[in-house]
Amino acid sequence: MSAASSGNPARGEAELRVGGETLVLRPSFQALVAAEQEVGPLFAMIERAADGRLTLSEMVALFWHCLRDRPEGLTRAAFADVVATRGLAANTPALKLLIGQILAGR
């Protein structure tokens, strides 16, 4: 994987540190539409997250579609493994930022 540049919180970007590299998540309109096509309505997903019912597959889908620059050779399965290995505590800041951006509509 090649390292991506740092995320810009002012643009609603979140970062995932993976093996010493920074992957940037950007909740663009196109990314959110793709995520919604996979997981269903985003507001329903946010409600599930608020109720503690967000699934790992939903988090992976949101993160995958929001990847600003996908490193060459990174597969969805490998990315899912990385997200799962990082654990909920490590993924929560990025998830929180993305959910905030979805709700704010920036």
C-alpha positions in Angstrom: 0.0 0.0 0.0 1.2 3.5 -0.7 0.6 6.1 2.0 -2.1 8.7 1.4 -1.9 12.3 2.5 -3.4 13.4 5.7 -7.2 14.0 6.0 -8.7 17.5 6.3 -11.3 17.6 9.1 -12.6 20.9 7.6 -13.6 18.9 4.5 -15.2 16.2 6.7 -12.3 13.8 6.1 -11.4 11.2 8.7 -8.2 9.1 9.0 -7.5 5.5 9.6 -4.0 4.6 10.5 -3.2 1.2 9.0 0.3 -0.3 9.3 2.0 3.0 9.6 0.0 4.5 6.7 -2.8 6.9 6.7 -6.0 6.1 4.8 -8.3 9.1 4.3 -12.0 8.8 4.4 -14.0 11.5 2.6 -17.8 11.4 2.8 -18.4 12.8 -0.7 -21.9 12.6 -2.2 -20.8 9.9 -4.6 -19.3 7.8 -1.7 -22.4 8.2 0.4 -24.7 7.2 -2.4 -22.6 4.1 -3.0 -22.7 3.2 0.7 -26.4 3.8 0.9 -27.0 1.5 -2.1 -25.2 -1.2 -0.1 -26.4 -0.7 3.5 -29.8 1.0 2.9 -30.8 4.5 4.1 -28.0 6.3 5.9 -30.3 7.7 8.5 -31.5 4.2 9.4 -27.8 3.2 9.6 -27.1 6.2 11.9 -30.1 5.2 14.1 -28.7 1.6 14.3 -25.3 3.1 15.3 -26.9 5.2 18.0 -28.7 2.2 19.3 -25.5 0.1 19.3 -26.8 -2.1 16.5 -24.4 -1.0 13.7 -22.8 -4.1 12.2 -19.2 -4.5 11.3 -20.1 -5.1 7.7 -22.0 -1.7 7.7 -19.0 0.1 9.1 -16.7 -1.5 6.6 -19.1 -0.6 3.7 -19.2 3.0 4.8 -15.4 3.2 5.2 -14.7 1.4 1.9 -16.9 3.7 -0.1 -15.5 6.8 1.6 -11.9 5.9 0.9 -10.5 8.9 -0.8 -7.6 7.1 -2.5 -7.6 3.3 -2.5 -4.1 2.0 -2.2 -3.1 -0.1 -5.2 -3.8 -3.8 -4.5 -6.0 -3.2 -1.5 -9.0 -5.5 -1.7 -12.3 -5.1 0.1 -11.6 -8.3 2.0 -8.2 -7.2 3.1 -9.6 -3.8 4.1 -12.4 -5.5 6.1 -9.8 -7.5 7.9 -7.9 -4.3 8.8 -11.0 -2.6 10.1 -11.9 -5.7 12.2 -8.3 -6.0 13.5 -8.2 -2.3 14.6 -11.3 -2.9 16.8 -14.2 -0.8 17.7 -12.3 1.7 19.9 -9.8 2.5 17.1 -12.5 2.9 14.5 -15.0 5.0 16.5 -13.3 8.4 15.9 -13.5 8.0 12.1 -17.1 6.6 12.3 -18.1 9.5 14.6 -16.7 12.1 12.2 -18.4 10.5 9.1 -21.7 10.3 10.9 -21.4 13.9 12.0 -20.8 14.9 8.4 -23.7 12.9 7.1 -26.0 14.6 9.7 -24.6 18.1 9.0 -24.9 17.7 5.3 -21.6 19.4 4.5 
